[in-house]
């Protein structure tokens, strides 16, 4: 049987395109058709058709092409605490998720539940896992009181907020907008379809995609690539740049078309499963990767792109920090003030400071005089003077998005 080549080929034109399994691919060199190698065993890395390379071949091909391995790109990830190892506020203590509100479950991660029915959720930060090599922690939440059918305006989701500075390289809102690729591990007590949605700070630009969870009780690695948004306003300063939501159930009000940018506030689609339909249903996420461009590591290499826990903690302290055994001390007259200057890791914005475990000696009325992104002046009032006075305290600094 002859091959029906094109009558008027152009130089370097390939045939057939797309490639057909089991059939050679030919290139027109200007004079004749020549066969291209299509077999992996021939040792040729192709750029015109897909190949199924094994792990050894992938490593060697990348080495030959001087391509950086993904683990070398770990600091390029826009996510914060993607490995879920940092939990400064709650440690590993579970807590009830407030209905009709969003709350931080751990550094970089929030959980939101809004229902008019019975649904009540519990979240567990830094939940220990042992069945997923390369990861030690995840974010967990589940239904303590189920809601079999969600109302039109109901929803439940986890979300990660990304600061504007971290996404500025994407050039979203311009004609130069670049795509992003998102990878994560998910484990749920039932199989079904969850959704991933993207919002800007004003929640007037939105993209939603369906993610199928194939097997219950099994860690599955999920990836998606989202085209850059060429319109809308995307914060590139110290406010919310990117709002990524992992939806495990939503009513019809927040359902719409998948895989397209819109001005809506969609959390899911008509395919989104209600994962909280039965008591004790649960979902877990870890290993979040958010990279500019269209590439993501394979499941086996995904742990290598997580930043080390000590470095991730430094990033997290830009948004939330704690200090213990702070001492405000001095000598002054009755009702006069004593002062201390608290210096700390530079934060996203001047933080809100909350005191706890305050202990006074001849003092009272602990307060802040001024707060900047990296310092605060504290004062207390002398009870009886002239004399020495002290206030010892712990402090929580909160500058989260």
VOGU-3710 file (C-alpha; in Angstrom, 3 decimals, decimal comma):
1> xxxxxxxxxx> 0,000/0,000/0,000  1,469/3,369/-0,996  1,721/6,420/1,248  -0,398/9,366/0,252  2,142/12,171/0,802  1,040/15,824/0,364  1,425/17,058/-3,235  3,128/20,374/-2,434  5,083/19,932/0,801  7,121/22,724/2,392
11> xxxxxxxxxx> 10,634/22,276/3,719  10,690/20,502/7,122  7,000/19,625/6,860  6,157/16,422/8,753  3,780/13,680/7,632  1,531/12,379/9,073  0,614/15,102/11,549  -0,491/14,395/14,140  1,599/11,250/14,353  -0,184/7,899/14,003
21> xxxxxxxxxx> 0,708/5,057/16,364  2,739/2,353/14,622  3,421/4,472/11,540  6,731/6,236/10,789  6,867/10,019/10,619  8,482/11,553/7,509  10,066/14,977/6,925  10,343/16,782/3,575  13,948/18,028/3,283  13,225/20,128/0,192
31> xxxxxxxxxx> 13,911/17,298/-2,244  12,590/14,086/-0,753  10,718/12,552/2,191  13,024/11,051/4,842  12,012/8,858/7,742  12,288/10,243/11,243  13,116/7,907/14,071  9,971/7,303/16,112  11,243/4,617/18,422  12,500/5,392/21,905
41> xxxxxxxxxx> 14,927/2,534/21,508  16,590/4,543/18,732  17,766/6,944/21,442  16,213/10,051/19,922  14,366/12,622/22,037  11,514/14,028/19,963  10,091/17,549/20,095  7,357/17,080/17,503  5,443/14,111/18,995  4,877/12,743/22,499
51> xxxxxxxxxx> 7,128/9,956/23,791  6,740/7,585/26,724  10,152/7,811/28,369  11,002/5,905/31,521  12,470/7,669/34,565  16,082/6,908/33,587  15,545/8,221/30,050  13,883/11,396/31,376  16,852/12,177/33,665  19,380/11,532/30,909
61> xxxxxxxxxx> 17,424/13,572/28,347  17,206/16,539/30,698  20,939/16,275/31,440  21,783/16,228/27,736  19,561/19,259/27,130  20,991/21,152/30,125  17,458/21,368/31,522  17,208/22,224/35,214  15,615/19,450/37,301  12,396/20,498/39,021
71> xxxxxxxxxx> 13,875/20,156/42,497  16,253/22,991/41,547  13,188/25,185/40,947  11,752/24,778/44,463  12,139/28,458/45,354  10,255/29,458/42,213  6,969/28,135/43,618  4,423/30,828/44,447  2,664/28,728/47,092  3,137/29,317/50,819
81> xxxxxxxxxx> 3,393/26,254/53,072  2,433/23,928/50,249  3,773/20,944/52,204  1,526/21,846/55,191  4,399/21,468/57,671  4,072/24,888/59,344  1,217/25,345/61,817  2,081/28,154/64,219  -1,416/28,923/65,487  -2,985/25,537/66,190
91> xxxxxxxxxx> -0,148/23,032/65,979  -1,959/19,756/65,317  -5,061/20,606/67,356  -8,409/20,145/65,599  -11,036/22,879/65,802  -14,627/23,429/64,726  -14,940/25,397/61,494  -17,200/28,419/62,046  -20,238/28,302/59,784  -20,703/31,202/57,360
101> xxxxxxxxxx> -17,083/32,254/57,769  -13,552/31,548/56,599  -10,823/30,729/59,127  -7,133/29,942/58,940  -6,530/26,266/59,588  -2,745/26,635/59,429  -0,159/28,934/57,874  -1,119/29,721/54,290  -4,353/27,682/54,332  -7,940/28,661/55,094
111> xxxxxxxxxx> -11,157/26,660/55,331  -14,624/28,072/54,614  -18,048/26,594/55,197  -21,313/28,355/54,405  -24,527/26,416/54,732  -28,103/27,064/55,729  -28,460/23,415/56,717  -26,845/21,008/59,121  -23,289/20,843/57,815  -20,619/21,328/60,470
121> xxxxxxxxxx> -16,946/20,742/59,771  -13,807/20,164/61,790  -10,334/21,016/60,515  -7,008/19,541/61,545  -3,790/21,389/60,662  -0,533/19,518/60,075  -2,355/16,180/60,119  0,267/13,416/60,200  0,416/11,108/57,189  2,569/8,054/56,664
131> xxxxxxxxxx> 1,357/6,607/53,382  2,651/9,308/51,054  6,446/9,174/50,614  8,124/12,572/50,758  5,420/14,271/52,832  4,834/14,349/56,585  1,792/16,625/56,933  -1,442/17,636/55,267  -4,502/19,803/55,888  -7,533/17,741/56,890
141> xxxxxxxxxx> -11,199/18,550/57,323  -14,419/16,596/57,523  -18,126/16,655/58,280  -19,045/16,272/61,950  -22,691/16,840/61,015  -23,514/16,017/57,413  -25,775/17,758/54,918  -27,040/15,328/52,304  -28,158/18,044/49,879  -26,545/21,464/49,658
151> xxxxxxxxxx> -28,679/24,585/49,262  -28,190/26,872/46,266  -25,843/29,223/48,141  -24,006/26,610/50,200  -20,337/25,723/49,829  -17,339/24,199/51,570  -13,729/24,644/50,453  -10,089/24,975/51,400  -8,196/27,924/49,986  -4,680/29,277/49,642
161> xxxxxxxxxx> -4,110/33,028/49,393  -1,022/34,199/47,491  0,417/37,691/47,980  0,556/40,013/44,978  4,346/40,306/45,015  4,575/36,538/44,497  2,469/36,579/41,306  3,736/39,791/39,704  5,924/37,815/37,287  2,760/36,420/35,650
171> xxxxxxxxxx> 1,783/39,797/34,136  -1,893/38,955/34,522  -4,273/41,637/33,366  -2,039/42,353/30,364  -1,568/40,902/26,889  1,654/39,290/28,164  -0,183/37,178/30,760  1,549/33,850/31,423  -0,094/30,533/32,343  0,290/28,843/35,702
181> xxxxxxxxxx> 0,441/25,171/36,544  -0,940/23,775/39,795  -0,142/20,393/41,288  -1,331/18,863/44,572  -2,085/15,606/46,335  -5,637/14,886/47,470  -7,228/12,076/49,460  -10,976/11,836/50,107  -13,234/9,354/51,874  -15,415/9,096/48,763
191> xxxxxxxxxx> -14,697/9,220/45,054  -16,139/12,075/43,020  -15,366/15,398/41,379  -13,882/18,318/43,286  -13,213/21,724/41,723  -10,316/24,164/41,731  -11,121/27,833/41,198  -8,999/30,958/40,808  -10,023/34,472/41,881  -8,436/37,901/41,906
201> xxxxxxxxxx> -8,661/40,092/45,035  -11,893/41,745/43,910  -13,432/38,338/43,064  -14,529/39,670/39,675  -12,182/37,481/37,623  -12,649/33,743/37,920  -11,594/30,411/36,412  -12,839/26,990/37,541  -11,714/23,465/36,632  -12,984/20,022/37,578
211> xxxxxxxxxx> -10,669/17,494/39,241  -11,796/13,863/39,385  -10,926/11,845/42,509  -10,946/8,293/41,208  -10,551/6,216/44,352  -11,635/6,721/47,941  -9,023/6,670/50,682  -6,142/6,917/48,206  -3,595/9,687/47,688  -3,847/10,912/44,092
221> xxxxxxxxxx> -1,603/13,474/42,395  -3,569/16,065/40,425  -2,304/18,675/37,963  -3,829/21,423/35,882  -2,610/24,337/33,774  -4,590/27,578/33,668  -4,097/30,142/30,889  -3,054/33,612/31,980  -5,843/36,173/32,342  -5,290/39,057/29,930
231> xxxxxxxxxx> -7,976/41,265/31,499  -9,077/42,231/34,980  -7,071/43,772/37,809  -4,531/41,566/39,574  -2,766/42,887/42,670  1,021/42,863/42,401  1,678/44,507/45,774  1,323/43,255/49,342  -2,401/42,505/49,103  -4,159/39,407/47,801
241> xxxxxxxxxx> -2,750/38,519/44,403  -4,252/35,087/43,867  -7,075/33,284/45,669  -7,070/29,535/44,944  -10,004/27,484/46,256  -10,338/23,713/46,469  -14,060/23,105/46,543  -15,605/19,936/47,978  -19,224/20,926/47,496  -21,226/23,917/46,280
251> xxxxxxxxxx> -24,804/24,789/45,425  -26,113/25,992/42,091  -25,477/29,692/42,833  -21,734/29,150/42,503  -21,767/26,617/39,662  -20,925/27,441/36,056  -18,868/26,490/33,020  -15,418/24,992/33,505  -12,135/25,901/31,820  -12,881/29,508/30,868
261> xxxxxxxxxx> -12,198/32,924/32,367  -15,254/34,902/33,425  -16,395/37,752/35,636  -18,384/35,357/37,828  -17,745/34,016/41,342  -17,788/30,308/40,560  -16,581/27,650/42,966  -17,548/24,584/40,970  -19,666/23,151/38,202  -22,745/20,970/37,967
271> xxxxxxxxxx> -20,320/18,018/38,204  -18,951/19,037/41,633  -19,656/16,323/44,202  -20,947/17,081/47,704  -18,123/15,431/49,627  -19,707/16,343/52,968  -22,997/14,493/52,345  -22,387/11,948/55,111  -21,116/12,305/58,678  -17,366/11,616/58,991
281> xxxxxxxxxx> -16,738/12,187/55,295  -13,329/13,820/55,017  -10,802/15,285/52,600  -7,058/15,888/52,804  -4,664/18,000/50,730  -0,889/18,413/50,713  2,004/19,048/48,348  0,572/22,166/46,717  2,773/23,501/43,905  1,994/26,699/41,979
291> xxxxxxxxxx> 4,481/27,398/39,190  4,569/29,948/36,371  4,445/28,271/32,989  3,149/24,946/31,726  5,458/22,427/33,428  5,043/20,448/36,638  7,077/17,618/38,145  5,873/14,051/37,927  4,230/12,471/40,961  7,483/10,745/41,931
301> xxxxxxxxxx> 9,453/14,004/41,799  6,791/16,304/43,243  8,147/16,109/46,837  11,491/17,480/45,650  9,994/20,863/44,800  8,784/21,478/48,359  10,915/24,038/50,178  12,655/22,826/53,375  10,547/23,321/56,509  12,944/25,860/58,050
311> xxxxxxxxxx> 12,807/28,036/54,935  9,032/27,686/54,680  8,740/28,824/58,305  10,601/32,038/57,453  8,157/32,691/54,610  5,199/32,032/56,903  6,517/34,483/59,492  5,945/37,276/56,985  2,237/36,769/57,712  2,004/35,357/61,249
321> xxxxxxxxxx> 4,528/35,259/64,069  4,656/34,568/67,797  7,016/35,747/70,529  7,267/34,594/74,127  8,758/35,975/77,346  8,903/39,581/76,194  9,888/41,893/79,058  8,879/45,537/79,396  10,880/46,967/82,307  11,935/50,317/83,715
331> xxxxxxxxxx> 11,996/52,807/86,582  9,520/55,673/86,768  7,042/57,558/88,914  3,449/56,588/89,690  1,226/56,459/86,580  4,178/57,094/84,292  5,137/54,688/81,511  7,930/52,190/81,024  8,851/51,107/77,480  10,316/48,308/75,366
341> xxxxxxxxxx> 11,093/48,143/71,653  10,119/44,831/70,061  11,978/44,029/66,832  10,774/41,203/64,598  11,004/39,541/61,188  9,703/41,943/58,504  6,026/41,248/57,868  3,684/41,802/54,933  2,202/44,902/56,623  2,185/46,401/60,120
351> xxxxxxxxxx> 0,671/43,530/62,131  -2,148/43,434/64,623  -0,575/42,517/67,970  -2,409/40,495/70,615  -0,938/39,914/74,087  -1,398/36,866/76,299  0,069/35,378/79,480  0,756/38,860/80,862  2,456/39,029/84,253  2,857/42,399/86,017
361> xxxxxxxxxx> 5,155/43,526/88,821  4,192/47,025/90,000  2,687/47,716/86,574  -0,506/47,508/84,545  -2,074/48,712/81,294  0,127/47,039/78,699  -0,370/48,591/75,250  1,377/49,397/71,955  2,459/52,923/71,046  3,437/52,381/67,416
371> xxxxxxxxxx> 3,723/49,404/65,087  5,630/49,079/61,799  6,309/46,110/59,537  9,306/45,096/61,666  9,016/46,756/65,075  6,636/47,815/67,821  6,977/50,042/70,875  5,288/48,578/73,949  4,536/50,355/77,207  3,087/49,642/80,631
381> xxxxxxxxxx> 2,078/51,999/83,454  3,892/52,088/86,799  1,498/51,357/89,674  3,473/52,843/92,579  6,495/55,024/92,168  9,065/56,075/91,972  10,193/52,504/91,550  10,951/49,574/89,262  8,175/47,941/87,269  7,964/45,068/84,785
391> xxxxxxxxxx> 5,488/43,406/82,482  6,253/39,971/81,039  4,151/38,717/78,139  3,733/36,645/75,009  2,647/38,256/71,739  0,926/37,134/68,536  1,655/39,203/65,424  -0,922/38,794/62,663  -0,487/40,229/59,170  -2,245/37,522/57,213
401> x> -4,088/38,192/53,993
//
